[in-house]
Each structure stands twice: as structure tokens, then as C-alpha cells.
Amino acid sequence: MAGFKEAAQACNLVDLGCTDYPFTWSNRRFGLHLVDERLDRFMCSRDWVNSFYDYAAMNLLTVSSDHCPMLMEVRERGKTVRYERNAPLRIHYEDMWSAYDMCKSIVQEEWSSQWNWKYGNLVLQFQKSAKSSMAKLKWWSRQEFGERENELKQMTEQLKRLKQNFVHYDSGDKIKKLERRINNLLVDKKCTGSKYQGLTG
């Protein structure tokens, strides 16, 4: 570590620090056996600091790795913020839906309701069927998976508070139980293809 500091000083590099949890590595033990270290960090030159502002390095949570990922957000000096009209919201079909029978039933019902495919404007009929199918699929998805999204968000915030309060320095029972529950949700997400964010494992 001393050699690293000497090299950083010789190169005139600046440690940008970090927010949230102060450590980036843990031996994932608890109580007296716990070891936390800040092994990973963002370094830059002083010219870089003078070129950017509102920069912040954040240590993110993890539930399975001994290393915490880091995220850097920056804004360049002299760049004005432009307020532009947001593009229309695009609705995407989620791959995870295909694994559920309800998805197939919704699509079949909506497309079957267009009984006059042999007549009229086929393009308009296609657009109408696709639009109505997606509307019902989005509603069904919110009902089916929305609760899991909220549960994951709440557990993530709870885990963050526990670690920031250094609860794992005393006993890891609460953290281990919470990490198992979060990991189970993430595994379920991976199997179904859902898009959970904010945690890495």
C-alpha cells in the first residue's frame, strides 16, 4: 500500500474519495472476524479535476461478491444544460413474458378478436392488435411483478442502512438473512429475464 501511495504521489494523482459505504472490499465475515478495506478508488490528475465538476464516486452494494462495484458520475465544466422535449415513451416486449401462459393467452385473445383479417386495412388492424396486446401485457406485468420490484427496492434500502450503521461489526444475522432474500429475488429475476437495478452480485 505504501508503494501505491508513493506511485500516486509521483504521478501527481488525486484520490476523488467516495460516498455511501466507505469500503470496497470485505472478507464477508461478521463481528470480530470482519475485515473491511477500501482497496478500490478513482484516481485522476489535477487537470481532470479542473475540467469537471459535480463528480462523485459511489460505492454500490453487493450481496455475493467480496468487492463492491463503483460508479462515477461527472459533468464537464462549461457545458450548459439543455432542456429538450423528451422523446415519446417506447414500449418494449419483455422476453420474460414469453415464459408465462398468461402472456400467450393475452396475445391470442387480442389477435383473435380481429375476426375480419381477410377484409379491411390489414396494416391498421395489425397496429390495433399490437397496441391492445401491449397495453394488456403491461397492465398484467405490473400486477404480476410490481410487488417483487417494490420488495427488492425496500430490502436494498434496508441493507444499505444496516451496513452504513456498521451492524455487521456486531452480528451478521440480520444482514445474512437479508442478503439471502435479495439474492433469491435476483436469481428469480435472472431465470425470468426481469430487469432489476441497483444491485450487483
Secondary structure, 3 states (H helix, E strand, C coil): CHHHHHHHHHCCEEECCCEECCCCEECCCCHHHCCEECCCCCEEEHHHHHHEEEEEEEECCECCCCECCEEEEEEECCCCCCCCCCCCCCCCCCHHHHHCHHHHHHHHHHHHCCCCCCCCCHHHHHHHHHHHHHHHHHHHHHHHHHHHHHHHHHHHHHHHHHHHCCHHHCCCHHHHHHHHHHHHHHHHHHHHCCCCCCCEC
